[in-house]
Amino acid sequence: MLILGVILAYFFFIFVLLRLIIPYLGFNSPIVPQNIPQDFLKVIADFNKKSKTDKEYLYNAYSYITERYHEARLKTIINWNYSFKNVFSHKSGYIPWNIHNFLLKVMLVKSGRFKEEDVKTQIVFFNFFIHQYLKVKLDNQWIKVDPNSQYMGIPFGKVAIWFG
């Protein structure tokens, strides 16, 4: 009975309470803001020009996010306040997984190649740590994109599960 109580408390804390408190981790996918910093819009425009296809743009945006930012489990716990900073104030280095996904979503939607409904945030329910990734509609198919797990060697198109 004690074990069941601990499991239920864990799931309530991780999958309900944290999703209500932490920005970009809620039960709905966050909406892309209208006002985006000019330097970020320039990056989006540059990738838009150099990408011939939507898939190429998606991969270029994914590569930009994963090369510029990284995630780490311990840092997420220690630097819990990073999730509450302005999403565009992170210049490079460590950012939490939810910010990774949101910045990629912003790049995709602001490119004009994808609509809000083409980029969905997905939560990995059976995972020791709360985890999310994006599902992106590309050529009438949904592709899983998990930029925050790239540091663990998980390639483009795959997602972390269980202890990911």
C-alpha positions as CSV (number, residue, x, y, z in Angstrom):
1,M,0.0,0.0,0.0
2,L,2.9,2.4,0.8
3,I,4.5,1.7,-2.5
4,L,1.3,2.5,-4.3
5,G,1.0,5.7,-2.4
6,V,4.5,6.7,-3.3
7,I,3.9,5.9,-7.0
8,L,0.7,7.9,-7.0
9,A,2.3,10.9,-5.3
10,Y,5.2,10.8,-7.7
11,F,2.9,10.8,-10.7
12,F,0.7,13.5,-9.3
13,F,3.8,15.7,-8.6
14,I,5.6,15.0,-11.9
15,F,2.8,14.7,-14.4
16,V,0.2,17.1,-12.9
17,L,1.6,19.7,-10.5
18,L,4.8,20.4,-12.5
19,R,2.9,20.7,-15.7
20,L,0.7,23.4,-14.2
21,I,3.6,25.4,-12.8
22,I,6.5,25.2,-15.3
23,P,6.2,27.3,-18.4
24,Y,6.0,25.5,-21.8
25,L,5.3,22.2,-20.0
26,G,1.5,22.4,-19.6
27,F,-1.3,20.2,-20.8
28,N,-1.6,22.3,-24.0
29,S,1.1,23.2,-26.5
30,P,2.2,26.9,-25.9
31,I,1.3,29.4,-28.5
32,V,4.1,31.1,-30.4
33,P,4.3,34.8,-29.3
34,Q,3.9,37.6,-31.9
35,N,6.9,39.5,-30.7
36,I,10.2,37.7,-31.3
37,P,13.7,39.3,-30.9
38,Q,15.2,40.6,-34.1
39,D,18.3,38.5,-33.9
40,F,16.2,35.3,-33.6
41,L,14.0,36.4,-36.5
42,K,17.2,36.9,-38.5
43,V,18.3,33.3,-37.8
44,I,14.9,32.0,-38.9
45,A,15.0,34.1,-42.1
46,D,18.6,32.9,-42.9
47,F,17.6,29.2,-42.5
48,N,14.4,29.8,-44.5
49,K,16.5,31.2,-47.4
50,K,19.1,28.4,-47.4
51,S,16.5,25.5,-47.0
52,K,15.0,24.2,-50.2
53,T,12.4,21.9,-48.5
54,D,10.4,21.9,-45.3
55,K,12.3,18.8,-44.2
56,E,15.6,20.6,-44.7
57,Y,14.4,23.6,-42.8
58,L,13.2,21.3,-39.9
59,Y,16.6,19.6,-39.8
60,N,18.5,22.9,-40.0
61,A,16.4,24.4,-37.2
62,Y,16.9,21.2,-35.1
63,S,20.6,21.4,-35.7
64,Y,20.8,25.0,-34.7
65,I,19.0,24.4,-31.4
66,T,21.0,21.3,-30.6
67,E,24.4,22.9,-31.5
68,R,23.7,26.1,-29.6
69,Y,22.0,24.6,-26.5
70,H,22.4,21.5,-24.4
71,E,20.4,19.8,-21.7
72,A,21.5,17.8,-18.6
73,R,19.4,16.1,-16.0
74,L,21.3,17.2,-13.0
75,K,21.4,20.8,-14.2
76,T,17.7,20.7,-14.7
77,I,17.2,20.0,-11.0
78,I,19.9,22.4,-9.8
79,N,18.9,25.2,-12.2
80,W,15.2,24.8,-11.9
81,N,14.8,28.6,-12.2
82,Y,16.0,28.6,-15.8
83,S,12.5,27.4,-16.8
84,F,11.1,30.7,-15.5
85,K,13.4,33.0,-17.4
86,N,12.4,34.8,-20.6
87,V,12.7,32.1,-23.2
88,F,14.7,34.4,-25.6
89,S,17.2,35.5,-22.9
90,H,19.1,32.2,-23.1
91,K,22.1,33.0,-25.4
92,S,23.7,29.5,-25.5
93,G,24.7,26.7,-23.3
94,Y,22.4,24.9,-20.9
95,I,18.6,25.3,-21.2
96,P,15.9,23.0,-19.9
97,W,14.1,20.5,-22.2
98,N,10.9,22.5,-22.3
99,I,12.8,25.6,-23.6
100,H,14.5,23.5,-26.3
101,N,11.2,22.4,-27.6
102,F,9.6,25.8,-27.4
103,L,12.4,27.5,-29.3
104,L,12.3,24.9,-32.0
105,K,8.5,25.4,-32.3
106,V,9.0,29.1,-32.6
107,M,11.5,28.6,-35.4
108,L,9.2,26.3,-37.3
109,V,6.0,28.4,-37.0
110,K,7.8,31.8,-37.6
111,S,9.4,30.4,-40.7
112,G,5.9,30.3,-42.3
113,R,6.5,26.7,-43.4
114,F,4.6,25.2,-40.5
115,K,1.4,26.2,-38.7
116,E,0.8,26.1,-35.0
117,E,-1.3,22.9,-35.4
118,D,1.6,21.3,-37.3
119,V,3.8,21.3,-34.2
120,K,2.6,19.4,-31.1
121,T,4.2,18.9,-27.7
122,Q,4.1,15.4,-26.5
123,I,4.8,14.1,-23.0
124,V,6.5,10.8,-22.4
125,F,4.3,9.5,-19.6
126,F,6.2,6.4,-18.6
127,N,9.5,8.0,-17.9
128,F,11.5,8.3,-14.7
129,F,12.0,12.0,-15.4
130,I,9.3,14.2,-16.9
131,H,10.2,14.4,-20.6
132,Q,8.6,15.9,-23.7
133,Y,9.3,16.0,-27.4
134,L,7.7,17.5,-30.5
135,K,5.6,15.9,-33.2
136,V,5.9,17.9,-36.4
137,K,3.6,17.4,-39.4
138,L,5.7,17.1,-42.5
139,D,4.3,16.0,-45.9
140,N,1.1,14.7,-44.2
141,Q,3.2,12.5,-41.8
142,W,4.0,13.1,-38.2
143,I,7.8,13.1,-37.4
144,K,9.0,12.9,-33.8
145,V,11.7,15.5,-32.9
146,D,13.5,15.4,-29.6
147,P,16.2,18.1,-29.5
148,N,16.9,17.8,-25.8
149,S,17.9,14.2,-26.1
150,Q,20.5,14.7,-28.8
151,Y,23.2,15.1,-26.2
152,M,22.5,11.4,-25.2
153,G,23.1,10.3,-28.8
154,I,19.5,10.0,-29.8
155,P,19.3,11.1,-33.5
156,F,16.9,13.3,-35.3
157,G,13.6,11.5,-35.8
158,K,13.9,9.4,-32.6
159,V,12.8,10.2,-29.0
160,A,14.1,9.3,-25.5
161,I,11.9,6.9,-23.6
162,W,12.0,5.4,-20.0
163,F,15.1,7.0,-18.5
164,G,15.7,9.4,-21.4
